[in-house]
Amino acid sequence: MAPRGTERDGAGGQDVLRRAGDASVLILTSLAGGAKHGYALIKDVKGFAGVELGPGTLYGALDRLEQLGLIEALPAEDRRHPYRITPAGVTALRVHLDAIERVRVAGRLRLGLEGI
């Protein structure tokens, strides 16, 4: 059985991240660049998005993403617990980013900003 929320995928697939929250999208984006533990995720997200995730937000989102089958925990390194994105997570992130891109294009067109 597929993890909850991953039944549909592909270009027209369901955007399972739509309601997951910004932290989930930021974490998946970070993990798309390689496996990371909590502190490395916080630093990476701060670097590329300018958003500082608190530990409660981070670990709550990691738990949700793991339950959805979008990330998986790797064997611990010392006290660090790294995570990596799963193939389902890659698909979910791609579908979500495609949806955001459609909104971005529509918004810029409607504001008369496209082509500037």
BELQUI-V204089 format. One line per field, one symbol per residue. ss: DSSP state (A for helix, B for strand, O for the rest). burial: + if it has 9 or more other C-alpha atoms within 8 Angstrom, else -. Layout:
ss = ???
burial = ???
This chain:
ss = OOOOOOOOOOOOOOOOOOOOOAAAAAAAAAAOOOOBOAAAAAAAAAAAAOOOOOAAAAAAAAAAAAAOOOBBBOOOBOOBOOBBBOAAAAAAAAAAAAAAAAAAAAAAAAOOOOOO
burial = --+--+--+-----+++--+--++++++++++--++++--++++++------+---+++-++--+++++++++-------++++++-++++++-++--+-----+--++-------
